[in-house]
Amino acid sequence: TSNLDTKFFNNQGIHVIEWHVQLPDLNSIEYLWDLLKMLVNSYENPSSRVFELWEKAAVK
């Protein structure tokens, strides 16, 4: 949050929660990327076409 935003929220009586975006356990997209990599690597002959990979992942 920028200093200007923080001042505005304080003036309005709004408490801002500090949120550290880079914490790996709170960043769910990292978990999803890892899961996707594991799924792709689990195929004997992984496809290079996105549509085929999508279809294979949808089945699981």
N, CA, C and O atoms as CSV, one atom per row, in Angstrom:
chain,resi,resn,atom,element,x,y,z
A,1,THR,N,N,0.850,-1.176,0.000
A,1,THR,CA,C,0.000,0.000,0.000
A,1,THR,C,C,0.890,1.230,0.000
A,1,THR,O,O,1.859,1.309,0.754
A,2,SER,N,N,0.556,2.181,-0.844
A,2,SER,CA,C,1.362,3.393,-0.925
A,2,SER,C,C,1.137,4.260,0.307
A,2,SER,O,O,0.163,4.074,1.036
A,3,ASN,N,N,2.036,5.202,0.532
A,3,ASN,CA,C,1.901,6.106,1.674
A,3,ASN,C,C,0.619,6.917,1.591
A,3,ASN,O,O,-0.035,7.146,2.609
A,4,LEU,N,N,0.251,7.352,0.395
A,4,LEU,CA,C,-0.971,8.129,0.212
A,4,LEU,C,C,-2.195,7.293,0.579
A,4,LEU,O,O,-3.104,7.770,1.260
A,5,ASP,N,N,-2.208,6.057,0.126
A,5,ASP,CA,C,-3.320,5.161,0.473
A,5,ASP,C,C,-3.382,4.919,1.973
A,5,ASP,O,O,-4.458,4.946,2.569
A,6,THR,N,N,-2.226,4.684,2.580
A,6,THR,CA,C,-2.171,4.423,4.016
A,6,THR,C,C,-2.715,5.604,4.801
A,6,THR,O,O,-3.477,5.419,5.749
A,7,LYS,N,N,-2.332,6.818,4.419
A,7,LYS,CA,C,-2.836,8.017,5.098
A,7,LYS,C,C,-4.346,8.132,4.941
A,7,LYS,O,O,-5.047,8.464,5.897
A,8,PHE,N,N,-4.850,7.862,3.743
A,8,PHE,CA,C,-6.290,7.927,3.505
A,8,PHE,C,C,-7.025,6.930,4.391
A,8,PHE,O,O,-8.003,7.281,5.051
A,9,PHE,N,N,-6.558,5.694,4.405
A,9,PHE,CA,C,-7.207,4.670,5.225
A,9,PHE,C,C,-7.166,5.040,6.704
A,9,PHE,O,O,-8.158,4.875,7.414
A,10,ASN,N,N,-6.024,5.538,7.171
A,10,ASN,CA,C,-5.918,5.951,8.574
A,10,ASN,C,C,-6.900,7.070,8.890
A,10,ASN,O,O,-7.544,7.052,9.939
A,11,ASN,N,N,-7.019,8.041,7.992
A,11,ASN,CA,C,-7.960,9.150,8.198
A,11,ASN,C,C,-9.405,8.668,8.220
A,11,ASN,O,O,-10.252,9.274,8.875
A,12,GLN,N,N,-9.687,7.594,7.515
A,12,GLN,CA,C,-11.045,7.040,7.465
A,12,GLN,C,C,-11.298,6.026,8.584
A,12,GLN,O,O,-12.405,5.504,8.712
A,13,GLY,N,N,-10.275,5.753,9.387
A,13,GLY,CA,C,-10.418,4.789,10.475
A,13,GLY,C,C,-10.399,3.344,10.008
A,13,GLY,O,O,-10.913,2.455,10.686
A,14,ILE,N,N,-9.803,3.117,8.845
A,14,ILE,CA,C,-9.734,1.768,8.279
A,14,ILE,C,C,-8.382,1.158,8.622
A,14,ILE,O,O,-7.336,1.733,8.321
A,15,HIS,N,N,-8.415,-0.015,9.256
A,15,HIS,CA,C,-7.181,-0.724,9.607
A,15,HIS,C,C,-6.734,-1.572,8.418
A,15,HIS,O,O,-7.500,-2.391,7.910
A,16,VAL,N,N,-5.509,-1.373,7.983
A,16,VAL,CA,C,-4.963,-2.114,6.847
A,16,VAL,C,C,-4.107,-3.261,7.375
A,16,VAL,O,O,-3.223,-3.061,8.208
A,17,ILE,N,N,-4.381,-4.456,6.882
A,17,ILE,CA,C,-3.606,-5.631,7.276
A,17,ILE,C,C,-2.368,-5.712,6.387
A,17,ILE,O,O,-2.462,-5.628,5.163
A,18,GLU,N,N,-1.216,-5.875,7.018
A,18,GLU,CA,C,0.021,-6.044,6.253
A,18,GLU,C,C,-0.007,-7.409,5.583
A,18,GLU,O,O,-0.261,-8.418,6.242
A,19,TRP,N,N,0.247,-7.450,4.305
A,19,TRP,CA,C,0.201,-8.693,3.544
A,19,TRP,C,C,1.475,-8.803,2.728
A,19,TRP,O,O,1.732,-7.968,1.861
A,20,HIS,N,N,2.262,-9.810,2.993
A,20,HIS,CA,C,3.503,-10.022,2.264
A,20,HIS,C,C,3.222,-10.969,1.107
A,20,HIS,O,O,3.015,-12.165,1.312
A,21,VAL,N,N,3.215,-10.447,-0.080
A,21,VAL,CA,C,2.776,-11.180,-1.253
A,21,VAL,C,C,3.721,-12.316,-1.635
A,21,VAL,O,O,3.293,-13.281,-2.268
A,22,GLN,N,N,4.951,-12.223,-1.277
A,22,GLN,CA,C,5.932,-13.192,-1.748
A,22,GLN,C,C,6.102,-14.415,-0.856
A,22,GLN,O,O,6.971,-15.245,-1.121
A,23,LEU,N,N,5.295,-14.547,0.193
A,23,LEU,CA,C,5.414,-15.738,1.024
A,23,LEU,C,C,4.963,-16.956,0.228
A,23,LEU,O,O,3.827,-16.980,-0.246
A,24,PRO,N,N,5.807,-17.960,0.064
A,24,PRO,CA,C,5.462,-19.090,-0.801
A,24,PRO,C,C,4.257,-19.883,-0.319
A,24,PRO,O,O,3.504,-20.410,-1.138
A,25,ASP,N,N,4.058,-19.978,0.985
A,25,ASP,CA,C,2.927,-20.761,1.464
A,25,ASP,C,C,1.601,-20.032,1.288
A,25,ASP,O,O,0.541,-20.650,1.387
A,26,LEU,N,N,1.643,-18.739,1.030
A,26,LEU,CA,C,0.418,-17.976,0.823
A,26,LEU,C,C,0.159,-17.699,-0.655
A,26,LEU,O,O,-0.910,-17.207,-1.017
A,27,ASN,N,N,1.113,-18.006,-1.492
A,27,ASN,CA,C,0.985,-17.735,-2.910
A,27,ASN,C,C,0.510,-19.006,-3.611
A,27,ASN,O,O,1.323,-19.845,-3.997
A,28,SER,N,N,-0.796,-19.145,-3.772
A,28,SER,CA,C,-1.373,-20.392,-4.282
A,28,SER,C,C,-1.014,-20.673,-5.732
A,28,SER,O,O,-1.022,-21.832,-6.145
A,29,ILE,N,N,-0.702,-19.652,-6.516
A,29,ILE,CA,C,-0.385,-19.893,-7.926
A,29,ILE,C,C,0.895,-20.713,-8.050
A,29,ILE,O,O,1.040,-21.489,-8.995
A,30,GLU,N,N,1.825,-20.552,-7.109
A,30,GLU,CA,C,3.052,-21.350,-7.147
A,30,GLU,C,C,2.730,-22.827,-6.966
A,30,GLU,O,O,3.315,-23.682,-7.631
A,31,TYR,N,N,1.806,-23.121,-6.074
A,31,TYR,CA,C,1.383,-24.506,-5.878
A,31,TYR,C,C,0.771,-25.055,-7.157
A,31,TYR,O,O,1.051,-26.191,-7.541
A,32,LEU,N,N,-0.059,-24.260,-7.820
A,32,LEU,CA,C,-0.708,-24.716,-9.045
A,32,LEU,C,C,0.297,-24.944,-10.166
A,32,LEU,O,O,0.165,-25.904,-10.925
A,33,TRP,N,N,1.301,-24.074,-10.283
A,33,TRP,CA,C,2.326,-24.270,-11.311
A,33,TRP,C,C,3.093,-25.558,-11.050
A,33,TRP,O,O,3.373,-26.316,-11.979
A,34,ASP,N,N,3.434,-25.809,-9.785
A,34,ASP,CA,C,4.146,-27.050,-9.449
A,34,ASP,C,C,3.301,-28.269,-9.781
A,34,ASP,O,O,3.812,-29.256,-10.310
A,35,LEU,N,N,2.012,-28.206,-9.472
A,35,LEU,CA,C,1.113,-29.311,-9.775
A,35,LEU,C,C,1.023,-29.538,-11.279
A,35,LEU,O,O,1.040,-30.680,-11.738
A,36,LEU,N,N,0.928,-28.461,-12.043
A,36,LEU,CA,C,0.865,-28.572,-13.495
A,36,LEU,C,C,2.143,-29.196,-14.054
A,36,LEU,O,O,2.080,-30.050,-14.939
A,37,LYS,N,N,3.293,-28.777,-13.547
A,37,LYS,CA,C,4.564,-29.358,-13.993
A,37,LYS,C,C,4.616,-30.853,-13.700
A,37,LYS,O,O,5.061,-31.642,-14.534
A,38,MET,N,N,4.158,-31.239,-12.510
A,38,MET,CA,C,4.161,-32.664,-12.160
A,38,MET,C,C,3.241,-33.450,-13.081
A,38,MET,O,O,3.587,-34.553,-13.505
A,39,LEU,N,N,2.072,-32.898,-13.395
A,39,LEU,CA,C,1.144,-33.586,-14.287
A,39,LEU,C,C,1.736,-33.759,-15.679
A,39,LEU,O,O,1.660,-34.840,-16.262
A,40,VAL,N,N,2.320,-32.699,-16.206
A,40,VAL,CA,C,2.900,-32.759,-17.549
A,40,VAL,C,C,4.052,-33.757,-17.580
A,40,VAL,O,O,4.175,-34.538,-18.523
A,41,ASN,N,N,4.886,-33.734,-16.560
A,41,ASN,CA,C,6.038,-34.637,-16.528
A,41,ASN,C,C,5.654,-36.084,-16.246
A,41,ASN,O,O,6.462,-36.986,-16.462
A,42,SER,N,N,4.440,-36.319,-15.769
A,42,SER,CA,C,4.025,-37.688,-15.468
A,42,SER,C,C,3.633,-38.474,-16.719
A,42,SER,O,O,3.540,-39.700,-16.667
A,43,TYR,N,N,3.406,-37.799,-17.824
A,43,TYR,CA,C,3.047,-38.491,-19.063
A,43,TYR,C,C,4.302,-39.050,-19.726
A,43,TYR,O,O,5.349,-38.403,-19.749
A,44,GLU,N,N,4.179,-40.260,-20.261
A,44,GLU,CA,C,5.326,-40.859,-20.943
A,44,GLU,C,C,5.716,-40.047,-22.163
A,44,GLU,O,O,6.900,-39.819,-22.409
A,45,ASN,N,N,4.733,-39.615,-22.922
A,45,ASN,CA,C,4.971,-38.798,-24.111
A,45,ASN,C,C,4.169,-37.507,-23.984
A,45,ASN,O,O,3.093,-37.379,-24.568
A,46,PRO,N,N,4.695,-36.552,-23.220
A,46,PRO,CA,C,3.927,-35.319,-23.044
A,46,PRO,C,C,3.744,-34.588,-24.368
A,46,PRO,O,O,4.657,-34.512,-25.190
A,47,SER,N,N,2.572,-34.068,-24.546
A,47,SER,CA,C,2.252,-33.353,-25.772
A,47,SER,C,C,2.832,-31.949,-25.726
A,47,SER,O,O,2.972,-31.357,-24.656
A,48,SER,N,N,3.162,-31.434,-26.876
A,48,SER,CA,C,3.630,-30.057,-26.943
A,48,SER,C,C,2.473,-29.117,-27.264
A,48,SER,O,O,2.652,-27.901,-27.320
A,49,ARG,N,N,1.299,-29.680,-27.472
A,49,ARG,CA,C,0.138,-28.862,-27.791
A,49,ARG,C,C,-0.678,-28.606,-26.532
A,49,ARG,O,O,-1.027,-29.531,-25.798
A,50,VAL,N,N,-0.969,-27.348,-26.301
A,50,VAL,CA,C,-1.669,-26.936,-25.094
A,50,VAL,C,C,-3.029,-27.602,-24.986
A,50,VAL,O,O,-3.415,-28.030,-23.899
A,51,PHE,N,N,-3.764,-27.703,-26.085
A,51,PHE,CA,C,-5.100,-28.280,-26.041
A,51,PHE,C,C,-5.067,-29.732,-25.566
A,51,PHE,O,O,-5.905,-30.143,-24.764
A,52,GLU,N,N,-4.112,-30.497,-26.054
A,52,GLU,CA,C,-4.004,-31.896,-25.638
A,52,GLU,C,C,-3.671,-32.002,-24.151
A,52,GLU,O,O,-4.222,-32.851,-23.450
A,53,LEU,N,N,-2.782,-31.154,-23.674
A,53,LEU,CA,C,-2.449,-31.154,-22.252
A,53,LEU,C,C,-3.669,-30.796,-21.414
A,53,LEU,O,O,-3.897,-31.382,-20.355
A,54,TRP,N,N,-4.449,-29.835,-21.888
A,54,TRP,CA,C,-5.656,-29.421,-21.179
A,54,TRP,C,C,-6.636,-30.592,-21.085
A,54,TRP,O,O,-7.224,-30.831,-20.031
A,55,GLU,N,N,-6.804,-31.308,-22.171
A,55,GLU,CA,C,-7.712,-32.452,-22.184
A,55,GLU,C,C,-7.235,-33.542,-21.219
A,55,GLU,O,O,-8.046,-34.129,-20.502
A,56,LYS,N,N,-5.937,-33.813,-21.195
A,56,LYS,CA,C,-5.401,-34.835,-20.295
A,56,LYS,C,C,-5.585,-34.424,-18.836
A,56,LYS,O,O,-5.932,-35.258,-18.000
A,57,ALA,N,N,-5.357,-33.158,-18.525
A,57,ALA,CA,C,-5.511,-32.670,-17.151
A,57,ALA,C,C,-6.970,-32.680,-16.731
A,57,ALA,O,O,-7.272,-32.932,-15.564
A,58,ALA,N,N,-7.879,-32.413,-17.656
A,58,ALA,CA,C,-9.308,-32.377,-17.335
A,58,ALA,C,C,-9.820,-33.757,-16.955
A,58,ALA,O,O,-10.750,-33.876,-16.158
A,59,VAL,N,N,-9.223,-34.797,-17.516
A,59,VAL,CA,C,-9.644,-36.163,-17.217
A,59,VAL,C,C,-9.323,-36.508,-15.775
A,59,VAL,O,O,-10.108,-37.182,-15.109
A,60,LYS,N,N,-8.167,-36.051,-15.282
A,60,LYS,CA,C,-7.756,-36.348,-13.905
A,60,LYS,C,C,-8.555,-35.494,-12.988
A,60,LYS,O,O,-8.385,-35.567,-11.771
